[in-house]
């Protein structure tokens, strides 16, 4: 199963806010800052809406986290992106943006020593790295090893479906395997994929770090393991990992019951829509 290796540095201290760096396709939300590694600019326009969707979930679930978008993909073509682009973004997430969490809602079908070295560098510097385990497809059939989730420094997150009562159930949609550490809901609006499970677990980690500054990476892993609701086979299994994670920014309150100030954002077109963020309606 995916787990942190021998590295146990201390995470976010008591005077720090928790920073989540998102390596993705950009973000069309006005309040999100970062860098475009494809153009070398601060243009974060998101043509596919993938990164915007990930940011929306993080804003819902972790309203107090500092989100930084590091645009490495144009659309959802991560396997067509040069490894050096991703590698530079990872090093910068540590050295420039001082990330506590790296959210990687994507998979690569190839191993890379240089990319793995960048992942190790981030982990050695106390960054929690979460990545999608992937979806079943012709390109990624059952048993496929995908990266970065397969590396031991990374917390692999699988997607899960929910039944009519909100309980996690097995699905032919999502890729499982030894890389799975925990699972979360993979559905978001009209889309589906393990991509959208990752920010839900990243938000849980961010909330834990905010409440427990100075914890080690092993403590975070234990927290996720203990918080996960057992699903599938009893104990650890290759579909749900240690279980299913659901996180609300404030205990006992459903996100969609909260009210907040309006925020303009667009997934793909620049048009406005309204949603929920923090403990208010936007």
FENFENCOR-V359174 format. One record per pair of residues at least 24 apart in sequence whose C-alpha atoms are under 10 Angstrom apart, sorted by the first residue. I is the first residue (numbers start at 1). J is the second residue. D is the distance in whole Angstrom. If there is no record, write none. Layout:
BEGIN
((I:J:D) (I:J:D))
END
This chain:
BEGIN
((1:149:10) (1:150:8) (1:151:9) (1:152:8) (1:154:10) (1:155:9) (1:156:8) (1:177:8) (1:178:4) (1:179:5) (1:180:6) (1:181:6) (1:182:10) (1:236:9) (1:237:9) (1:238:8) (1:241:8) (1:242:10) (2:130:10) (2:133:10) (2:149:7) (2:150:6) (2:151:7) (2:152:5) (2:153:7) (2:154:6) (2:155:6) (2:156:6) (2:157:9) (2:177:9) (2:178:7) (2:179:4) (2:180:6) (2:181:5) (2:182:9) (2:241:9) (3:149:9) (3:150:9) (3:151:8) (3:152:5) (3:153:6) (3:154:6) (3:155:6) (3:156:8) (3:178:10) (3:179:8) (3:180:9) (3:181:7) (3:217:10) (3:218:9) (3:221:8) (4:120:10) (4:123:8) (4:128:9) (4:129:9) (4:151:9) (4:152:5) (4:153:4) (4:154:6) (4:155:7) (4:217:7) (4:218:7) (4:220:10) (4:221:8) (5:120:9) (5:123:9) (5:124:9) (5:151:9) (5:152:6) (5:153:5) (5:154:9) (5:217:10) (5:218:9) (6:123:10) (6:124:9) (6:152:9) (6:153:9) (6:217:10) (6:218:9) (7:120:9) (7:123:7) (7:124:6) (7:125:9) (7:126:8) (7:153:8) (7:216:9) (7:217:8) (7:218:9) (8:123:9) (8:124:8) (8:125:9) (8:126:7) (8:215:9) (8:216:6) (8:217:6) (8:218:7) (8:219:9) (9:123:8) (9:124:7) (9:125:7) (9:126:5) (9:127:9) (9:214:9) (9:215:9) (9:216:6) (9:217:7) (9:218:9) (10:124:10) (10:125:9) (10:126:6) (10:127:9) (10:213:9) (10:214:5) (10:215:6) (10:216:5) (10:217:7) (10:218:10) (10:219:10) (11:99:10) (11:100:7) (11:101:9) (11:125:9) (11:126:5) (11:127:7) (11:128:8) (11:209:8) (11:212:9) (11:213:7) (11:214:5) (11:215:6) (11:216:6) (11:217:7) (11:220:10) (12:98:10) (12:99:9) (12:100:6) (12:101:10) (12:126:8) (12:127:9) (12:206:10) (12:209:7) (12:210:8) (12:212:9) (12:213:5) (12:214:6) (12:215:8) (12:216:9) (13:209:9) (13:210:9) (13:212:9) (13:213:5) (13:214:5) (13:215:8) (14:209:9) (14:210:8) (14:211:9) (14:212:8) (14:213:5) (14:214:7) (15:213:9) (16:98:10) (16:100:10) (16:209:10) (16:210:9) (16:213:8) (17:64:8) (17:65:7) (17:66:7) (17:99:10) (17:100:9) (17:206:9) (17:209:9) (17:210:7) (17:213:9) (18:62:10) (18:64:8) (18:65:5) (18:66:6) (18:67:9) (18:98:9) (18:99:8) (18:100:6) (18:101:8) (18:205:10) (18:206:6) (18:207:9) (18:208:10) (18:209:7) (18:210:7) (18:213:9) (19:64:9) (19:65:6) (19:66:5) (19:67:6) (19:68:7) (19:93:9) (19:97:8) (19:98:7) (19:99:5) (19:100:5) (19:101:6) (19:102:9) (19:127:10) (19:206:8) (20:58:9) (20:62:10) (20:65:7) (20:66:6) (20:67:5) (20:68:6) (20:69:9) (20:93:9) (20:97:9) (20:98:9) (20:99:6) (20:100:6) (20:101:5) (20:102:6) (20:103:7) (20:127:10) (20:128:9) (20:129:10) (20:199:10) (20:202:8) (20:203:9) (20:205:10) (20:206:8) (21:66:8) (21:67:6) (21:68:5) (21:69:6) (21:70:7) (21:89:9) (21:90:9) (21:92:10) (21:93:6) (21:94:9) (21:97:8) (21:98:9) (21:99:6) (21:100:8) (21:101:6) (21:102:5) (21:103:6) (21:104:9) (21:127:10) (21:129:10) (22:51:8) (22:54:8) (22:55:8) (22:58:10) (22:67:7) (22:68:6) (22:69:5) (22:70:6) (22:71:8) (22:72:10) (22:89:10) (22:90:10) (22:93:9) (22:99:10) (22:101:8) (22:102:6) (22:103:5) (22:104:6) (22:105:8) (22:199:9) (23:51:8) (23:68:9) (23:69:6) (23:70:5) (23:71:6) (23:72:6) (23:73:8) (23:86:8) (23:89:7) (23:90:8) (23:93:9) (23:102:7) (23:103:6) (23:104:6) (23:105:8) (23:106:9) (24:49:10) (24:50:7) (24:51:5) (24:52:9) (24:54:9) (24:55:10) (24:69:7) (24:70:6) (24:71:5) (24:72:6) (24:73:6) (24:74:9) (24:75:9) (24:76:8) (24:78:8) (24:86:10) (24:103:9) (24:104:7) (24:105:7) (24:106:8) (25:49:7) (25:50:6) (25:51:5) (25:52:8) (25:54:10) (25:69:9) (25:70:8) (25:71:5) (25:72:6) (25:73:5) (25:74:6) (25:75:6) (25:76:7) (25:77:9) (25:78:9) (25:105:10) (26:50:8) (26:51:5) (26:52:7) (26:53:10) (26:54:10) (26:55:9) (26:68:10) (26:69:6) (26:70:7) (26:71:5) (26:72:8) (26:73:8) (26:74:8) (26:75:9) (26:267:10) (27:51:5) (27:52:4) (27:53:8) (27:54:9) (27:55:7) (27:56:9) (27:68:10) (27:69:7) (27:70:9) (27:71:8) (27:265:9) (27:266:8) (27:267:7) (27:268:9) (28:52:6) (28:53:9) (28:55:9) (28:264:9) (28:265:6) (28:266:5) (28:267:6) (28:268:7) (28:269:8) (28:270:7) (28:271:10) (29:53:10) (29:55:8) (29:56:8) (29:263:8) (29:264:7) (29:265:5) (29:266:6) (29:267:8) (29:270:9) (29:272:10) (30:263:8) (30:264:7) (30:265:6) (30:266:9) (30:270:10) (31:67:9) (31:68:10) (31:263:9) (31:264:9) (31:265:9) (32:66:9) (32:67:7) (32:68:6) (32:69:7) (33:66:10) (33:67:8) (33:68:6) (33:69:6) (33:70:9) (34:67:8) (34:68:5) (34:69:5) (34:70:6) (34:71:8) (34:97:9) (35:68:8) (35:69:7) (35:70:5) (35:71:6) (35:72:9) (35:89:9) (36:69:8) (36:70:6) (36:71:5) (36:72:7) (36:73:9) (36:74:10) (36:85:10) (36:89:9) (37:70:7) (37:71:6) (37:72:6) (37:73:8) (37:84:10) (37:85:6) (37:86:8) (37:88:8) (37:89:7) (38:70:10) (38:71:7) (38:72:6) (38:73:7) (38:74:8) (38:81:9) (38:82:10) (38:85:7) (38:86:10) (39:71:9) (39:72:9) (40:71:10) (41:71:10) (42:69:10) (42:70:9) (42:71:9) (43:71:9) (44:69:8) (44:70:8) (44:71:7) (44:72:10) (45:71:9) (45:74:9) (45:266:10) (45:267:9) (45:268:8) (45:269:10) (45:270:9) (46:71:9) (46:73:9) (46:74:8) (46:75:7) (46:76:10) (46:266:9) (46:267:7) (46:268:6) (46:269:9) (46:270:10) (47:73:10) (47:74:7) (47:75:6) (47:76:9) (47:267:8) (47:268:6) (47:269:8) (48:73:10) (48:74:8) (48:75:5) (48:76:7) (48:77:10) (48:267:8) (48:268:6) (48:269:9) (49:75:8) (49:76:9) (49:266:8) (49:267:5) (49:268:5) (49:269:9) (50:75:7) (50:76:7) (50:105:9) (50:106:10) (50:191:10) (50:195:8) (50:196:9) (50:267:8) (50:268:9) (51:75:9) (51:76:9) (51:104:10) (51:105:8) (51:195:9) (51:196:10) (51:267:8) (51:268:10) (52:265:9) (52:266:8) (52:267:5) (52:268:8) (53:188:8) (53:189:9) (53:191:9) (53:195:9) (53:196:8) (53:199:10) (53:266:9) (53:267:7) (53:268:10) (54:103:9) (54:104:10) (54:105:8) (54:188:9) (54:195:7) (54:196:6) (54:197:9) (54:198:8) (54:199:6) (54:200:9) (55:103:10) (55:196:10) (55:199:8) (55:267:10) (56:188:10) (56:196:10) (56:199:9) (56:265:9) (56:267:9) (56:275:9) (56:276:9) (56:277:8) (57:188:8) (57:196:8) (57:197:9) (57:198:10) (57:199:6) (57:200:7) (57:202:10) (57:203:8) (57:276:10) (57:277:9) (58:103:10) (58:196:10) (58:198:9) (58:199:6) (58:200:7) (58:201:9) (58:202:8) (58:203:6) (58:204:10) (58:206:10) (58:277:9) (58:278:10) (59:199:9) (59:203:9) (59:249:10) (59:276:8) (59:277:6) (59:278:7) (60:199:10) (60:200:9) (60:203:9) (60:248:8) (60:249:8) (60:255:7) (60:256:9) (60:275:9) (60:276:6) (60:277:4) (60:278:6) (60:279:9) (60:280:10) (61:199:8) (61:200:7) (61:201:9) (61:202:9) (61:203:6) (61:204:8) (61:206:9) (61:207:9) (61:246:10) (61:247:7) (61:248:6) (61:249:5) (61:250:9) (61:255:8) (61:276:10) (61:277:8) (61:278:7) (61:279:10) (62:199:9) (62:200:9) (62:202:8) (62:203:5) (62:204:8) (62:205:9) (62:206:7) (62:207:7) (62:210:10) (62:247:9) (62:248:8) (62:249:6) (62:250:10) (62:277:9) (62:278:7) (63:203:9) (63:206:10) (63:207:9) (63:249:7) (63:277:6) (63:278:5) (63:279:8) (63:280:10) (64:203:10) (64:206:9) (64:207:8) (64:210:9) (64:249:9) (64:278:8) (65:203:8) (65:206:7) (65:207:8) (65:209:10) (65:210:8) (66:99:9) (66:100:10) (66:206:10) (67:99:9) (67:101:10) (68:93:9) (68:97:8) (68:99:9) (68:102:10) (69:93:10) (69:103:10) (76:106:8) (77:106:9) (77:107:10) (77:108:10) (78:106:7) (78:107:7) (78:108:7) (78:109:10) (79:106:9) (79:107:8) (79:108:6) (79:109:7) (79:110:8) (80:108:9) (81:108:10) (83:108:10) (83:112:8) (83:114:8) (83:115:7) (84:114:8) (84:115:8) (85:115:10) (86:115:8) (86:118:9) (87:114:8) (87:115:6) (87:116:9) (87:117:9) (87:118:6) (87:119:8) (88:115:9) (88:118:8) (89:118:9) (90:115:9) (90:118:6) (90:119:7) (90:121:9) (90:122:7) (91:117:10) (91:118:6) (91:119:8) (91:121:8) (91:122:7) (92:122:10) (93:122:8) (93:127:9) (94:118:10) (94:121:8) (94:122:6) (94:123:9) (94:125:7) (94:126:9) (94:127:8) (95:122:9) (95:125:9) (98:122:10) (98:125:9) (98:126:10) (98:127:9) (99:125:9) (99:126:9) (99:127:6) (99:128:9) (99:129:10) (100:125:9) (100:126:7) (100:127:5) (100:128:6) (100:129:9) (100:205:10) (100:206:8) (100:209:9) (101:126:9) (101:127:5) (101:128:5) (101:129:6) (101:130:8) (101:202:7) (101:203:9) (101:205:8) (101:206:8) (101:209:10) (102:127:7) (102:128:6) (102:129:5) (102:130:6) (102:131:8) (102:154:10) (102:199:10) (102:202:8) (103:128:9) (103:129:6) (103:130:5) (103:131:6) (103:132:9) (103:155:10) (103:195:10) (103:198:7) (103:199:7) (103:201:9) (103:202:7) (103:203:10) (104:129:8) (104:130:6) (104:131:5) (104:132:7) (104:148:8) (104:149:9) (104:154:10) (104:156:10) (104:157:10) (104:195:8) (104:198:7) (104:199:9) (104:202:10) (105:130:8) (105:131:6) (105:132:5) (105:133:9) (105:134:9) (105:149:10) (105:157:9) (105:193:9) (105:194:7) (105:195:4) (105:196:7) (105:197:8) (105:198:6) (105:199:8) (106:131:7) (106:132:5) (106:133:8) (106:134:7) (106:135:10) (106:146:9) (106:147:9) (106:148:9) (106:149:9) (106:193:10) (106:194:8) (106:195:6) (106:196:10) (106:198:9) (107:131:8) (107:132:6) (107:133:7) (107:134:6) (107:135:9) (107:140:10) (107:145:10) (107:146:6) (107:147:5) (107:148:7) (107:149:7) (107:150:10) (107:194:10) (107:195:9) (108:132:10) (108:133:10) (108:134:9) (108:140:10) (108:145:9) (108:146:6) (108:147:5) (108:148:7) (108:149:9) (109:134:10) (109:139:8) (109:140:8) (109:144:8) (109:145:7) (109:146:5) (109:147:6) (109:148:9) (110:145:8) (110:146:7) (110:147:7) (110:148:9) (111:145:9) (111:146:8) (111:147:7) (111:148:8) (111:150:9) (111:151:9) (112:147:9) (112:148:9) (115:147:10) (115:148:8) (116:147:9) (116:148:8) (116:151:8) (116:152:10) (116:153:9) (119:148:8) (119:151:9) (119:152:10) (119:153:7) (119:154:8) (120:151:9) (120:152:9) (120:153:7) (120:154:9) (121:153:10) (122:153:9) (123:153:6) (123:154:8) (123:217:9) (124:153:9) (126:215:10) (126:216:8) (126:217:7) (127:153:10) (127:154:10) (127:217:8) (128:153:8) (128:154:7) (128:155:8) (128:202:9) (128:205:8) (128:206:10) (128:216:10) (128:217:7) (128:220:9) (128:221:10) (129:153:7) (129:154:5) (129:155:6) (129:156:9) (129:202:9) (130:154:6) (130:155:5) (130:156:6) (130:157:7) (130:181:10) (130:198:7) (130:199:8) (130:201:8) (130:202:7) (130:205:10) (131:155:6) (131:156:5) (131:157:6) (131:158:9) (131:179:10) (131:180:10) (131:194:9) (131:195:8) (131:197:9) (131:198:6) (131:199:9) (131:201:10) (131:202:9) (132:156:6) (132:157:5) (132:158:6) (132:159:8) (132:175:9) (132:179:9) (132:180:9) (132:183:10) (132:193:9) (132:194:6) (132:195:6) (132:196:9) (132:197:8) (132:198:6) (132:199:9) (133:157:6) (133:158:5) (133:159:8) (133:174:8) (133:175:6) (133:176:7) (133:177:8) (133:178:9) (133:179:7) (133:180:6) (133:181:9) (133:182:10) (133:183:9) (133:193:10) (133:194:7) (133:195:8) (133:197:10) (133:198:9) (133:239:10) (134:158:7) (134:159:8) (134:173:9) (134:174:6) (134:175:5) (134:176:8) (134:177:10) (134:179:10) (134:180:10) (134:193:7) (134:194:6) (134:195:7) (135:159:8) (135:172:9) (135:173:6) (135:174:4) (135:175:5) (135:176:8) (135:186:10) (135:192:9) (135:193:6) (135:194:6) (135:195:9) (136:171:10) (136:172:7) (136:173:6) (136:174:5) (136:175:5) (136:176:8) (136:193:10) (137:172:10) (137:173:8) (137:174:9) (137:175:9) (140:174:10) (140:175:8) (141:174:10) (141:175:8) (141:176:10) (142:172:10) (142:174:9) (142:175:6) (142:176:7) (142:177:8) (143:175:8) (143:176:8) (143:177:7) (143:178:9) (144:175:8) (144:176:9) (144:177:8) (145:175:10) (145:176:10) (145:177:8) (145:178:9) (145:179:8) (146:175:10) (146:177:10) (146:179:8) (147:179:9) (148:179:9) (149:178:10) (149:179:6) (149:180:8) (149:181:9) (150:177:9) (150:178:8) (150:179:5) (150:180:8) (151:179:8) (152:179:8) (154:179:9) (154:180:10) (154:181:9) (155:179:8) (155:180:8) (155:181:6) (155:182:8) (155:198:9) (155:201:10) (155:202:10) (155:221:8) (156:180:5) (156:181:5) (156:182:7) (156:183:8) (156:198:8) (156:201:10) (156:241:9) (157:181:6) (157:182:5) (157:183:5) (157:184:7) (157:186:10) (157:194:7) (157:195:9) (157:196:10) (157:197:7) (157:198:6) (157:199:9) (157:200:10) (157:201:8) (157:202:10) (157:239:10) (157:240:9) (157:241:8) (157:244:10) (157:245:10) (158:182:6) (158:183:4) (158:184:7) (158:185:9) (158:186:8) (158:193:9) (158:194:6) (158:195:9) (158:196:9) (158:197:7) (158:198:8) (158:238:9) (158:239:7) (158:240:7) (158:241:8) (158:243:10) (158:244:9) (159:183:6) (159:184:5) (159:185:6) (159:186:4) (159:187:8) (159:192:9) (159:193:6) (159:194:4) (159:195:8) (159:196:8) (159:197:5) (159:198:8) (159:239:9) (159:240:8) (159:244:9) (160:184:6) (160:185:5) (160:186:5) (160:187:8) (160:192:10) (160:193:9) (160:194:8) (160:197:8) (160:231:10) (160:239:8) (160:240:7) (160:244:8) (160:245:10) (161:185:6) (161:186:7) (161:187:7) (161:192:9) (161:193:10) (162:186:9) (162:187:9) (167:229:10) (167:231:9) (167:244:9) (168:229:9) (168:230:9) (168:231:7) (168:232:8) (168:240:9) (168:243:9) (168:244:7) (168:245:10) (169:231:7) (169:232:7) (169:239:10) (169:240:9) (169:244:10) (170:231:9) (170:232:7) (170:239:7) (170:240:8) (171:239:9) (174:239:8) (175:238:9) (175:239:8) (176:237:9) (176:238:5) (176:239:5) (176:240:8) (176:241:9) (177:237:8) (177:238:5) (177:239:7) (177:240:9) (177:241:9) (178:237:8) (178:238:6) (178:239:9) (178:241:8) (179:238:8) (179:239:10) (179:241:8) (180:236:9) (180:237:8) (180:238:6) (180:239:7) (180:240:7) (180:241:5) (180:242:8) (180:243:10) (181:221:9) (181:224:9) (181:225:8) (181:228:10) (181:236:9) (181:237:9) (181:238:9) (181:239:9) (181:240:7) (181:241:5) (181:242:6) (181:243:8) (181:244:10) (182:221:10) (182:224:8) (182:225:7) (182:227:10) (182:228:7) (182:229:9) (182:230:10) (182:236:9) (182:237:9) (182:238:9) (182:239:9) (182:240:6) (182:241:5) (182:242:5) (182:243:5) (182:244:6) (182:245:7) (183:228:8) (183:229:10) (183:231:9) (183:239:8) (183:240:5) (183:241:6) (183:242:8) (183:243:6) (183:244:5) (183:245:6) (183:246:9) (184:228:9) (184:240:8) (184:243:8) (184:244:5) (184:245:5) (184:246:7) (184:247:9) (185:244:8) (185:245:8) (185:246:8) (197:245:9) (197:246:10) (200:245:8) (200:246:7) (200:247:7) (200:248:9) (201:244:10) (201:245:7) (201:246:8) (201:247:8) (202:247:10) (203:246:10) (203:247:7) (203:248:9) (203:249:8) (204:245:8) (204:246:8) (204:247:6) (204:248:8) (204:249:8) (205:247:9) (206:249:10) (207:247:9) (207:248:9) (207:249:7) (207:250:9) (248:278:10) (248:279:10) (249:277:10) (249:278:7) (249:279:8) (250:278:9) (250:279:8) (253:279:9) (254:279:10) (255:279:8) (255:280:9) (255:281:9) (256:280:10) (256:281:8) (257:281:8) (258:282:9))
END
